[in-house]
Amino acid sequence: MKIGFICLLLFCTTALAKEQLLTPFTSFTKHGDHTFAVELASQENTGRHLLEIELGCASQGCSDWDYTVRFEWQKDGTSYELGRLITPYAGYMQRAMHGFDRTWRRTYTFDVSHLIPVLQGKGHFNVHYGGWGAKQSAFGISAKLHSDSQFNKQEVLRAIPLYESGSEGWPYKTSEYFDTLLTQRAFQFQANEQHAEIKMFVSSHGHALSFDNPRGEPELCGEWCDRFFTIKHNNDTIVKQQLWRKDCDMSATFPQGGTYIFARSNWCPGESVIPFSYDIDTTQTNNTIDLDWQRYSWQPSQYGNTAPRYIVNAVLVTYANKPATTDIALTRIVSPNAQTPERFGIQCGAIEAEIKNMGSADIHAVRFHYGIAGRQQYFYDWQGNLKPGDTKIVRIPTRYLGQFDTQTARIKVSAEVSGDENMANNDANALMHMPLSLFNTPKLNILTGKIPDETKVELRDRHQNIIQSWHTFNAQQWYELVLEQPAGCYELVVYDSARDGLAFPFFNNRKGQGALNLSYDLDEKTVTHELQPDFGRKLSIPFTLGYKFGGCAAQAWQSDKAYRQGDAPVAYNGIIYRARHWSYGFQPDRSGQYDAWQPVSYCDGSPLNESLNNTTSMQYTKAIE
């Protein structure tokens, strides 16, 4: 059937965005392929096109294991990989532990803009689920395609498949056998193809034993061993790519009921497989591409007696025109953003925005405009070096944004550079996650493990300055760390140098099982917020002290009330004032040097007339509508 279009708020900025449904939420019922017939609308071969996947527990329950899920578009007998993810160890979801239950869902996004020439008309959306025992427990997905035709003006001409292992992967029986699978590919560039790149997905699996590493230590390949591949273009090596991912302990889905914190060969449980992208010179008509794998030997182990397997997909993409010389794109608001998982989507006192250099020239300066949509906008100047094709998350220190309804207010950000040739990809907006709200004098209560030297705690202000720190602890002892600070926005950070948190089920006998929570007294009661001790290398807790995000750290001034020196501060038009002497009915914002009221701070505790680091002070500019 044909799918209708709707406008999605996330993308409705300067260009009309469209959404197409590929499948509503569907539970996996078997190991293997789940295929959906789809007819996609015709459109120009430009713009940004994002595949949005929502992963969740199947109707029959959630699986305990980390399985590969591949998303493909099948058209005219050819399969094109759209994206790949690894399911989390979902035993906690299945058993309703650690704050999870079977209603768990998470959204993943894949940029499929390079495949737009084939993502049109009739075809099949295929999902390969690598899990077993699906009749008892599994996962399920829904899928949508979001398109913004103005985001990128490069016209895609062709998507040419180069290598495809299939969803079960190629077995690395021997290096000689693997060479037969990676034969040289020959192709010709057409006269109108001015730019080209290779897009690749690679993930490694298996538990064969290998000692082929500089230390001669045992490794289980291919999941647990660091290997590389190379790419030659016209017999010249242009890429040497290591296959090792070290950030698994910082998964956005945590904790998990398995060994999720350990580094692996280009994948992490609960996360998408990050694609590789390499530019290819188009000046020659006749060309060859040769993919080669690192040579190593292996033998059966007690954990697996079959060959390591590599799931490989590579496609050559050609474009009619080279990128614009200057083109900055604001690809997303990372935080505060209700659509970003809470581990990374909560923020106060700053905005984290992701930008990409879509042009061919280096970018050295970007001006950001930001604020609550429909309210005053402010600017911040960033300086650095962003090379063509590179992406960077920029932390924008913010000034006071006013009072707002956190359920409906949207944060708005735009990025601009001098000479930008495409203004349609410069802004984004998002609903916001609420940071934790604490009051009075909160305390971090922490139980250390058997190796306390691994633990460090820092309290940072809204500009990431360390204002309190603790790093000397005894083993298996409770500590009460007092966070005695004025009203404001803060971030509490707990570090573990071994990257296994204060508690990790597989290490608890050897390293002990720590715990931690935040507490404060309010109305003669103790309010406690339990925190997750199984957090990998770092647990960050942004919080507001003395007020709720979007609110004020003082009660509103009342015109029919008398105030005296020593009374509690009052708020008026977003500013907190303290009484110098008695007054009645005298508006705080009319006070002078010797009048009744002294301005203290903004409602969020930030200083008045604040000057922030970097190239310019934060100033109010005209509202951006």
C-alpha positions in Angstrom: 0.0 0.0 0.0 1.0 3.6 -0.4 1.9 5.5 2.8 0.7 9.0 3.5 2.8 11.9 4.6 2.7 13.9 7.9 4.9 16.7 9.1 7.1 15.8 12.1 7.9 18.5 14.6 11.5 17.4 15.0 12.2 18.2 11.3 9.7 21.0 10.5 12.1 23.9 10.5 12.9 25.7 7.3 11.9 22.8 5.1 8.9 20.4 4.9 9.7 17.0 6.3 7.8 13.8 5.5 7.2 10.6 7.3 6.5 7.2 5.8 5.5 4.1 7.8 7.4 0.9 6.9 5.8 -1.2 9.6 3.9 -0.7 12.9 5.3 -2.4 15.9 5.7 -6.1 15.1 7.0 -8.9 17.4 9.7 -11.2 16.0 8.3 -14.8 15.9 11.3 -16.7 14.5 15.0 -16.6 13.9 15.6 -15.1 10.5 13.8 -12.7 8.1 10.6 -10.8 8.7 9.6 -9.1 5.4 7.1 -6.3 4.7 5.9 -5.2 1.3 6.1 -1.4 1.1 5.5 1.2 -1.7 7.6 4.3 -1.0 6.8 7.7 -2.6 8.9 9.1 -5.4 11.1 12.0 -4.5 14.2 13.8 -5.6 17.6 12.1 -4.9 18.7 14.9 -2.5 18.1 15.7 1.2 18.4 13.8 4.4 16.5 10.5 5.0 16.5 8.9 8.4 15.3 5.4 9.2 13.7 5.4 12.7 13.6 2.1 14.5 11.7 1.6 17.8 13.0 -1.6 19.5 11.0 -3.2 22.3 10.1 -6.4 24.0 8.0 -8.8 21.9 4.4 -9.6 23.0 5.6 -13.0 24.2 8.4 -11.5 26.4 11.8 -10.0 26.1 14.9 -12.1 25.3 17.9 -12.4 27.6 20.5 -12.3 24.9 22.4 -9.9 22.6 21.3 -10.6 19.1 22.1 -9.0 15.7 19.2 -7.2 13.9 19.7 -6.1 10.3 17.5 -3.7 8.4 17.4 -4.1 4.6 15.6 -2.6 1.6 15.1 -5.2 -1.1 14.4 -4.0 -4.6 14.7 -5.6 -8.0 16.6 -8.6 -6.6 19.2 -6.6 -4.7 19.4 -6.0 -0.9 20.7 -2.8 0.5 21.5 -2.6 4.2 19.9 0.3 6.0 21.2 -0.2 9.5 22.2 -2.7 12.1 21.9 -2.9 15.9 22.6 -5.4 18.7 19.7 -6.1 21.1 20.5 -5.5 24.8 20.7 -8.3 27.4 17.0 -7.8 28.3 16.6 -10.1 31.3 15.9 -7.1 33.5 13.1 -6.1 31.2 11.7 -9.6 31.2 11.8 -9.9 35.0 10.9 -6.3 35.8 14.2 -5.5 37.6 16.2 -2.3 38.1 13.4 0.0 36.9 12.7 -1.9 33.7 9.7 -4.0 32.6 8.3 -5.5 29.4 7.0 -2.2 28.2 10.6 -1.0 27.5 11.1 0.7 24.2 14.1 2.6 22.7 14.5 4.5 19.4 17.4 4.2 17.1 18.1 6.3 14.0 20.1 5.5 10.9 21.0 7.9 8.1 20.0 6.2 4.8 20.3 9.3 2.6 22.9 7.6 0.4 20.3 5.0 -0.7 17.6 7.4 -1.8 17.8 6.4 -5.5 16.5 3.0 -4.6 14.3 3.9 -1.6 11.4 4.7 -3.9 8.5 2.7 -5.4 7.7 -0.8 -4.6 10.1 -3.0 -2.6 10.4 -5.0 0.6 11.6 -3.8 4.0 13.3 -6.8 5.5 14.3 -7.3 9.1 16.7 -10.1 10.0 16.5 -11.1 13.6 19.5 -13.2 14.7 17.8 -14.4 17.9 16.7 -17.9 18.9 13.8 -19.2 20.9 11.6 -16.4 19.6 8.4 -18.3 20.4 9.1 -17.9 24.1 10.9 -14.5 24.2 12.2 -12.0 21.6 12.1 -8.4 20.5 10.0 -6.4 18.1 10.3 -3.3 16.1 8.4 -0.5 14.3 10.0 1.4 11.5 9.5 4.8 9.8 11.4 6.8 7.1 11.7 10.5 7.7 12.7 12.7 4.8 13.8 16.3 4.6 14.4 17.2 0.9 16.3 20.4 1.6 18.7 19.3 4.3 21.4 18.2 1.8 21.6 19.5 -1.8 24.0 16.8 -3.1 22.3 14.6 -5.6 22.8 10.9 -5.2 23.2 9.1 -8.5 24.0 5.5 -7.8 24.3 3.0 -4.9 26.5 0.1 -6.2 26.8 -3.0 -4.0 30.4 -4.1 -3.4 30.4 -6.7 -0.7 27.6 -8.5 1.1 28.2 -11.4 3.5 24.6 -12.2 4.3 23.1 -11.9 7.7 24.9 -15.0 9.1 28.3 -13.5 8.1 31.3 -14.9 6.4 33.3 -17.6 8.3 37.0 -16.8 8.7 38.0 -20.5 8.2 41.5 -19.5 7.2 43.0 -16.3 5.9 43.4 -17.9 2.5 39.7 -18.9 2.4 38.6 -15.4 3.5 40.6 -13.9 0.6 38.4 -15.8 -1.8 35.3 -14.0 -0.4 37.0 -10.5 -0.7 37.8 -10.5 -4.4 38.7 -7.3 -6.1 35.7 -5.3 -7.5 35.9 -3.4 -10.7 33.7 -0.5 -11.7 33.6 2.7 -13.9 32.7 6.2 -12.9 30.4 8.0 -15.3 31.2 11.5 -16.6 28.7 13.2 -14.4 29.8 11.5 -11.1 31.8 14.1 -9.3 32.0 12.7 -5.8 31.9 9.2 -4.3 32.2 7.3 -1.1 32.1 3.8 0.3 29.6 3.1 3.1 30.2 0.0 5.3 28.7 -2.0 8.1 31.0 -4.5 9.8 30.4 -6.5 13.0 32.4 -9.6 14.3 31.1 -12.6 16.1 32.3 -15.9 17.5 34.4 -17.3 20.3 37.3 -19.1 18.6 40.7 -19.0 20.4 43.5 -16.9 19.0 47.0 -15.8 20.3 47.8 -13.6 17.3 48.2 -10.3 19.1 51.3 -8.3 20.1 51.1 -9.6 23.7 50.5 -13.2 22.7 47.5 -13.4 25.1 44.5 -15.6 24.5 41.5 -13.8 22.8 38.1 -15.0 21.6 37.6 -14.1 18.0 35.9 -12.5 16.3 33.7 -10.9 19.1 36.5 -10.3 21.7 39.6 -9.7 19.6 40.9 -6.4 18.0 41.4 -6.9 14.3 41.5 -4.6 11.2 40.7 -4.5 7.5 42.2 -2.4 4.7 40.7 -1.0 1.5 42.8 -0.4 -1.6 41.5 1.9 -4.4 43.4 1.3 -7.7 46.0 -0.7 -5.7 46.7 2.2 -3.3 45.8 1.6 0.4 43.4 4.3 1.5 42.0 2.8 4.7 43.2 0.8 7.6 40.3 0.4 10.0 40.6 -1.1 13.4 37.5 -3.1 14.6 37.3 -2.4 18.3 34.7 -0.5 20.3 35.6 0.7 23.8 32.5 2.6 24.9 30.2 -0.4 25.6 30.2 0.4 29.3 28.5 3.7 28.5 25.5 2.1 26.8 22.4 4.3 26.9 20.5 1.2 28.0 21.9 0.3 31.4 22.2 -1.8 33.4 21.8 -5.0 31.4 21.6 -8.5 32.6 24.9 -9.6 30.9 28.4 -8.6 30.1 27.4 -5.4 28.3 30.3 -3.3 29.7 33.1 -5.1 27.9 34.7 -3.8 24.7 34.0 -5.8 21.5 34.8 -6.0 17.8 32.8 -3.0 16.5 29.6 -3.5 18.4 28.0 -3.1 21.8 24.9 -4.8 23.3 21.9 -2.5 23.2 23.6 -0.1 20.6 23.5 0.4 16.9 26.5 -0.7 14.8 28.3 2.5 13.8 28.8 2.6 10.0 32.1 3.5 8.3 32.4 6.1 5.5 35.4 6.7 3.2 35.7 9.2 0.3 36.8 7.9 -3.1 38.6 9.8 -5.8 36.5 10.0 -9.0 39.1 11.4 -11.4 39.7 8.1 -13.1 37.1 6.3 -15.2 38.2 2.7 -14.6 38.6 1.7 -11.0 39.1 -1.2 -8.6 38.3 -1.7 -4.9 40.0 -4.4 -2.9 39.0 -5.3 0.7 41.5 -7.2 2.7 41.3 -8.6 6.3 44.0 -8.9 8.9 45.6 -12.4 8.7 45.5 -14.5 11.9 45.1 -18.0 13.0 42.6 -19.5 15.5 41.6 -22.8 17.1 38.5 -24.2 18.8 37.9 -23.0 22.4 35.7 -24.2 25.2 33.3 -21.4 24.3 33.1 -22.1 20.6 34.5 -24.5 18.1 33.4 -22.8 14.8 35.2 -20.1 12.8 34.9 -16.4 13.7 32.3 -14.7 11.5 32.2 -11.3 10.0 28.9 -9.7 8.9 30.0 -7.3 6.1 28.1 -4.9 3.9 29.8 -2.3 1.6 28.2 -0.1 -1.0 29.8 2.5 -3.4 27.7 5.7 -3.6 28.2 8.3 -6.3 27.0 11.9 -6.5 26.3 14.3 -9.3 28.0 17.2 -7.6 30.7 17.8 -5.1 29.7 19.2 -1.7 29.2 22.9 -1.3 32.2 24.8 -0.2 30.6 26.0 3.0 27.7 24.2 4.6 27.2 23.7 8.3 24.4 21.4 9.4 22.9 21.2 12.9 22.1 17.5 12.9 20.4 17.1 16.3 20.0 18.5 19.8 21.6 15.9 22.0 20.6 17.5 25.3 18.3 18.5 26.9 16.2 16.4 24.6 13.3 14.1 25.6 14.0 11.9 22.6 17.6 11.2 23.7 18.0 8.3 26.2 18.2 9.8 29.7 21.8 8.9 30.2 22.8 11.5 27.6 19.6 13.6 27.2 19.4 15.5 30.5 21.1 18.8 30.9 20.7 22.1 32.8 22.9 25.2 32.4 24.0 24.1 28.9 22.9 22.7 25.6 24.7 20.0 23.7 24.2 20.3 19.9 25.7 18.1 17.2 27.0 19.8 14.1 28.4 18.4 10.8 30.5 20.0 8.2 28.6 19.2 5.0 31.0 21.3 2.9 34.4 20.9 1.3 36.2 23.6 3.3 37.3 23.5 7.0 35.0 25.4 9.4 36.7 27.4 12.2 33.8 29.4 13.8 30.1 28.8 14.3 27.6 31.1 15.9 24.8 29.3 17.8 21.5 31.0 18.5 19.4 29.3 21.3 16.5 29.7 23.6 13.0 28.5 24.4 11.0 28.5 21.1 8.9 31.7 21.0 10.9 33.4 23.7 14.1 35.5 23.7 17.0 34.0 21.8 20.7 34.3 22.8 23.9 33.6 21.0 27.2 31.8 21.7 30.3 31.8 19.5 32.3 28.5 19.1 35.8 28.4 17.7 37.7 25.3 16.6 38.4 23.3 13.5 35.8 21.1 11.9 37.0 19.3 8.8 34.8 18.3 5.8 32.6 15.4 6.7 33.4 15.6 10.5 30.8 15.7 13.2 31.2 17.3 16.6 29.0 17.7 19.7 29.4 21.3 21.0 28.6 22.2 24.6 26.8 25.6 24.6 26.9 27.2 28.1 23.5 28.9 28.4 22.3 31.9 30.3 19.0 32.1 32.1 16.2 31.0 29.8 13.2 32.2 31.8 10.4 30.3 33.4 8.6 27.8 31.2 6.3 24.7 31.3 8.7 21.7 30.9 6.0 19.5 29.5 5.4 21.7 26.4 8.3 24.1 26.0 10.8 23.3 23.3 14.4 24.2 23.2 15.5 25.8 19.9 19.0 25.9 18.5 20.4 27.2 15.2 23.9 27.2 13.8 25.3 29.7 11.3 28.6 30.3 9.6 29.7 33.0 7.2 29.0 32.1 3.6 26.8 29.2 4.3 25.4 27.9 1.0 22.5 25.9 2.5 20.4 27.5 5.3 17.8 24.8 5.3 19.8 22.5 7.7 20.8 25.0 10.3 18.2 24.6 13.1 16.4 22.1 15.3 14.1 22.0 18.3 13.2 19.5 20.9 11.1 18.8 24.0 13.3 18.5 27.1 14.1 15.9 29.8 13.6 17.1 33.4 16.8 16.9 35.5 16.5 15.7 39.1 15.2 18.4 41.5 16.9 18.5 45.0 16.2 20.8 47.9 17.8 22.1 51.1 21.1 20.4 51.7 21.2 17.2 49.7 23.6 14.3 50.4 25.2 11.6 48.3 25.2 8.4 50.3 27.6 5.9 48.8 28.7 2.4 49.7 32.1 1.5 48.3 33.2 -1.8 47.1 36.3 -3.9 48.0 38.6 -1.8 45.8 37.8 1.8 46.9 40.7 3.4 45.0 38.7 2.9 41.8 36.0 5.4 43.0 36.0 9.2 42.6 33.2 11.7 43.1 33.0 15.3 41.7 30.4 18.0 42.0 30.5 20.4 39.1 28.8 23.8 38.6 26.8 24.7 35.5 30.0 25.5 33.6 31.7 22.2 34.5 34.0 23.7 37.1 34.8 21.2 39.9 33.5 22.8 43.2 33.7 19.7 45.4 35.5 16.4 45.1 36.1 13.2 47.1 38.6 10.5 46.1 39.8 8.9 49.4 37.6 6.0 50.6 37.8 2.9 52.6 36.6 -0.5 51.4 33.0 -1.5 51.9 32.0 1.5 53.9 29.0 3.9 53.7 29.9 7.6 53.2 27.7 10.7 53.5 28.9 13.4 51.1 27.2 16.7 51.8 26.4 18.8 48.7 26.2 22.2 50.5 25.8 24.8 47.7 23.5 27.7 46.9 20.5 27.3 44.6 21.5 26.5 41.0 22.2 23.9 38.4 24.8 21.2 39.1 26.2 17.9 37.8 27.2 15.1 40.2 29.7 12.7 38.6 30.7 9.3 40.0 33.7 7.7 38.3 35.0 4.1 38.3 38.5 3.8 36.9 38.0 0.0 36.2 34.9 0.8 34.1 32.7 -1.6 36.0 30.8 0.7 38.3 30.2 0.2 42.0 28.3 -3.1 41.3 28.5 -5.5 38.4 26.9 -8.9 38.9 29.8 -10.9 37.4 32.4 -9.2 39.7 30.4 -8.7 43.0 32.0 -11.7 44.8 35.5 -10.4 44.0 35.0 -6.6 44.1 32.0 -6.2 46.4 28.6 -4.7 45.7 28.4 -1.0 46.2 25.3 1.2 46.3 24.5 4.9 46.1 21.5 7.3 46.5 20.7 11.0 46.8 18.7 12.3 49.8 17.4 15.5 51.3 15.1 16.5 54.1 11.8 18.2 53.2 8.8 18.9 55.5 10.2 16.7 58.3 10.6 13.8 55.8 13.6 12.4 54.1 13.3 12.1 50.3 15.6 9.5 48.7 16.4 9.0 45.0 18.1 5.6 44.4 20.8 5.6 41.8 22.1 2.8 39.6 25.5 1.4 40.9 26.0 -0.7 37.7 27.1 2.2 35.5 30.4 1.3 33.8 33.0 4.1 33.9 30.9 7.1 34.8 27.5 8.1 36.2 26.4 11.7 35.6 23.5 13.1 37.5 22.5 16.7 36.4 20.2 18.3 39.0 18.7 21.6 40.0 19.1 22.6 43.7 16.4 24.7 45.3 14.0 24.8 42.4 12.5 22.7 39.6 13.8 23.0 36.1 11.9 25.8 34.3 10.8 27.3 37.7 12.4 29.6 40.2 14.4 29.3 43.4 12.3 31.9 45.2 8.6 32.6 45.8 7.0 35.4 43.7 6.9 38.9 45.1 3.5 39.9 46.3 2.3 43.5 46.1 0.1 43.3 49.2 2.7 41.9 51.5 5.3 43.8 53.7 8.9 42.7 53.5 11.8 43.2 55.9 15.5 42.7 55.9 16.3 39.1 56.5 13.1 37.8 54.9 13.3 35.0 52.3 14.3 36.3 48.8 11.5 37.0 46.3 11.3 36.6 42.5 10.1 39.2 40.1 10.3 38.9 36.3 12.8 36.1 36.4 15.2 37.8 38.9 15.6 37.0 42.6 15.8 40.0 45.0 16.7 40.3 48.7 15.2 43.0 50.9 17.5 45.7 52.2 14.9 47.1 54.5 11.2 47.3 55.1 9.0 47.9 52.1 5.4 47.5 51.0 4.1 47.5 47.4 7.4 48.7 46.0 8.2 46.7 42.8 11.7 45.1 43.1 12.7 46.0 39.5 12.3 49.7 40.3 14.8 49.6 43.1 18.0 51.6 43.0 21.3 51.5 45.0 19.6 52.7 48.2 16.1 51.4 47.7 14.4 48.4 49.3 15.5 45.6 47.0 18.9 44.2 46.0 19.0 42.0 42.9 20.8 38.7 43.7 20.6 36.3 40.7 18.4 34.9 38.0 15.6 32.5 39.0 17.9 29.5 38.3 20.7 30.8 40.6 22.9 32.0 37.7 24.7 35.3 38.1 23.3 38.5 36.6 25.3 40.0 33.7 27.2 36.8 33.4 30.2 36.6 31.0 31.0 33.1 29.8 34.2 31.6 28.5 35.1 31.4 24.7 35.1 34.3 22.2 32.2 36.4 23.4 30.0 37.0 26.4 26.5 35.8 26.3 24.2 38.5 25.1 20.5 38.9 24.2 19.9 39.3 20.5 16.6 39.7 18.7 14.1 36.9 18.9 14.3 34.3 16.2 10.9 33.3 15.0 
